[in-house]
Amino acid sequence: VHAEVQPRWNDDISQRDQVILRGGLGRRLGPRASVWGGYGYIPRWSNGDVLHEQRIWQQFSATLPRVGRWTPSLRLRQEQRFLD
């Protein structure tokens, strides 16, 4: 299960811009890979109005083999956006 909240501001943090609310479910494919899918709701504030955006998303995540002291990872995400 995945859940996240990302508030974002404009104008040197003095004006709220949007909030990304995203949730999803994932399934492990093996020790290094997983697939995810979910829904996102993003309200945006613009000139006193609230614009509503909805997203459906799919994601593939993988942990790659170690490179020295580093363990690189890969994330591919596809999103379909629906705007007011």
C-alpha positions as CSV (number, residue, x, y, z in Angstrom):
1,V,0.0,0.0,0.0
2,H,1.3,3.5,-0.9
3,A,0.0,6.9,0.3
4,E,1.5,10.3,-0.1
5,V,0.7,14.0,0.4
6,Q,2.8,16.7,-1.4
7,P,1.8,20.3,-0.7
8,R,3.4,22.8,-3.1
9,W,3.7,26.6,-2.9
10,N,4.6,29.5,-5.3
11,D,6.1,33.0,-4.9
12,D,8.8,32.1,-2.5
13,I,6.5,29.9,-0.3
14,S,4.0,32.7,0.3
15,Q,1.2,31.3,-1.9
16,R,-0.3,27.8,-2.0
17,D,-0.3,26.3,-5.5
18,Q,-1.5,22.7,-5.3
19,V,-1.6,19.5,-3.1
20,I,-0.9,16.1,-4.6
21,L,-2.8,13.4,-2.8
22,R,-1.9,10.0,-4.2
23,G,-2.7,6.4,-3.2
24,G,-2.0,3.0,-4.7
25,L,-1.5,-0.7,-4.4
26,G,1.6,-2.6,-5.4
27,R,2.7,-6.2,-6.1
28,R,6.2,-7.6,-5.9
29,L,7.3,-9.4,-9.1
30,G,10.5,-10.7,-7.5
31,P,13.3,-9.7,-5.1
32,R,14.2,-6.6,-7.1
33,A,11.0,-5.5,-9.0
34,S,7.4,-4.4,-8.3
35,V,4.4,-3.0,-10.2
36,W,2.1,-0.4,-8.8
37,G,-1.2,1.3,-9.7
38,G,-3.3,4.0,-8.2
39,Y,-5.2,7.2,-8.1
40,G,-4.3,10.8,-7.5
41,Y,-6.3,13.9,-6.7
42,I,-4.7,17.3,-7.2
43,P,-6.6,20.5,-6.2
44,R,-4.9,23.7,-7.7
45,W,-5.5,27.2,-6.5
46,S,-5.6,29.9,-9.2
47,N,-6.9,33.4,-8.9
48,G,-9.3,32.5,-6.0
49,D,-10.7,29.4,-7.9
50,V,-9.9,25.8,-7.2
51,L,-9.2,23.6,-10.2
52,H,-9.6,19.9,-9.8
53,E,-7.3,17.4,-11.5
54,Q,-7.6,13.6,-11.2
55,R,-4.9,11.1,-12.3
56,I,-4.8,7.3,-12.7
57,W,-1.2,6.0,-12.7
58,Q,0.8,2.8,-13.2
59,Q,4.4,2.3,-12.2
60,F,7.3,-0.2,-12.5
61,S,10.0,-0.1,-9.9
62,A,13.3,-2.0,-9.9
63,T,16.4,-2.1,-7.8
64,L,19.5,-2.6,-10.0
65,P,22.7,-4.5,-9.2
66,R,25.2,-2.7,-6.9
67,V,27.8,-0.4,-8.5
68,G,30.6,-0.1,-6.0
69,R,29.0,1.4,-2.9
70,W,25.9,2.6,-4.8
71,T,22.6,0.7,-5.3
72,P,20.8,2.3,-8.2
73,S,17.1,2.1,-8.7
74,L,14.7,2.7,-11.6
75,R,11.1,4.0,-11.5
76,L,8.9,4.3,-14.6
77,R,5.5,5.9,-14.1
78,Q,2.7,6.5,-16.6
79,E,-0.1,8.9,-15.7
80,Q,-3.5,9.7,-17.3
81,R,-4.7,13.2,-16.4
82,F,-8.3,14.4,-16.2
83,L,-8.7,18.2,-15.8
84,D,-11.8,20.3,-15.0
